């Protein structure tokens, strides 16, 4: 079922799948510009962190035995009493070949301008199928795959030497069209509703010295409870208020957002995202800064901004936490308040808000 913030349609999926793959996605961008409402679509970044996955089974002549490896292997295990050895005996001489798909996830953005959340994020898979290996070893000399190996298509299953080769041309497959304005609005409303309900819950506080007890709400026990915000909203507000947004930078062209839509065991729904940087230059983590004085530390953060090509970028990378650490952000805040370094006032206010109520991803 399509979610409230999703915009994809079967027609659009068909259009994307029919577009030939090119290195710089020229045809895909043209397709979106001429056949959809997303005429200002821009490429942002590619994630290549996905492991190859089993795809199909074909025979030695290239004819398809099954379009879905995992469905086929589950059916075979069921037909042979759950015995991996029995499945092997039934097919070891068939010469079946396993294909795998290598995946790249390309991110594009249609920026509608205005608020920093006012954009559509489009994810498109690029898939290349390979003939990976023979599905089953011909002998049991070196041991046989177990049930877990079969179900996962473990790469060590086929013992015979086999030259991996590509099968056909790469293709596109539509992954998502997320209206981030709607996503953020819904996520924030869900957060506030859940936060309000939790704030009304009562707990018993016991005085350790007198044993006296009193009933309080979570709200009463938590200073600033009603001022707490959804972290996603804070990210975009911080961007708009800081030198990043004030310089004209758009968050959606500097970051992509891995969205999550989760329902817990109590039936409570939660929407969140993890920002993913879109820089293409190699940028090193800020390491070994503990022994640096604060001037040297801030100098390294300034160099970091220059490397990224955007003011105050170190703050948002600090929220992500991989290249810049929260402890480095804390030291800058302390130094700014001690008058040792000077931040633009709007950046100081953003950093001060974070210091009062830290958050990250």
C-alpha positions, 0 to 999 in steps of 0.5 A, a space after each residue: 500500500 502506498 504511503 501518504 508521502 509516496 508519489 510513485 505510480 506504475 506508469 512512472 515505474 514503467 517509464 524509468 525501467 524503459 530508459 537506457 542506462 548511461 553514466 551521467 543519467 542524461 537519458 533518465 533526466 531527459 525522460 523525467 523532464 519531458 514525461 513527468 512533472 519533475 522537470 528540474 530533476 538533478 542528480 545528487 549522489 550514488 550509494 554503492 554499498 549494496 552486496 550482490 543478491 541472488 536473482 535467477 536460475 538458468 540452465 547451461 543454454 541460458 534458458 530460465 529455470 526460475 525467475 526467483 532464486 529464493 522462491 525456487 530453493 524454498 520450494 525445493 527444500 519443501 519438496 525434499 523434506 528440508 534436506 539440503 543434501 537431497 536437493 543437491 542430489 536431485 540437481 547436482 548434474 543439471 548444470 544450473 547456473 545462478 545469476 546475481 544482481 549488483 545494485 547501485 542506488 542513484 539519488 535525484 532531487 526535484 527541488 521546489 524551493 522555499 522551505 528546506 523540506 520542500 523537495 521530492 527525493 527520487 531513488 532509482 536502482 541501477 541493476 546489472 545481472 551477472 552469471 555468477 557460478 554453477 548453482 551446485 557443486 558437482 561432488 561432495 568432496 569439499 563438503 556440501 551447502 547446508 540449508 542456510 547456505 541454500 537459502 542465502 545463495 552463499 557464494 561458496 556453494 559452487 566449487 567448480 571454477 567458473 568465469 563470471 560474466 555479465 548478462 545483458 545490459 544494466 537497467 533502471 528500476 524505480 525505488 522511491 519518490 518521497 515528498 519530503 515536505 509531506 514526510 516531514 510534516 507527518 513525521 513531526 505530527 506523529 512525534 508530537 502526538 506520541 510525545 504528548 501521550 508519553 508526557 502525560 504518563 504518571 510515575 511514582 517518585 520515591 525520596 530515598 531519605 524519607 521514603 516519601 512517594 509522590 505521583 508525577 507525570 513524565 512531563 513534570 519530571 523532564 525539564 523542557 519536555 514540551 519544547 522537545 522537537 522531532 530531530 528531522 525538523 531540527 535538522 532542517 530548521 538548523 540548516 535554514 537558520 545557519 550560514 549553510 541556509 543563509 548562503 543559499 545552500 539547499 539541504 537536498 542538494 548536499 544530503 540525501 535522506 534514508 527514510 524509515 517508516 516503523 510500527 512498533 509492537 504496541 502499534 505506534 508508528 514512527 517516521 525518521 530519516 538518516 542523512 547521507 552526505 552527497 560530497 564526491 571528494 574524498 574527505 577525511 575524518 577529523 582524528 587525533 584532535 583531543 590534544 589540539 588547542 581549540 584554535 587549531 581544532 577550529 582551524 581544522 573545522 574551517 578547513 573541513 568547510 573549505 573541503 566540503 565547499 559550504 560554510 558551517 558544514 562541520 556542524 551538520 557532519 557532526 550531527 551525522 557523527 562519522 567525520 566530525 564528532 560531538 565532542 569536537 562540537 562541544 569544545 567549539 561551543 565552550 570556546 565560543 562562549 569563553 570568547 576564544 573564537 568568534 562564530 557568526 551569531 546565527 551559527 552560535 545560536 544553532 550550536 547553542 540550541 544543540 548544546 542545550 538539547 543535543 541530537 544526532 543521527 
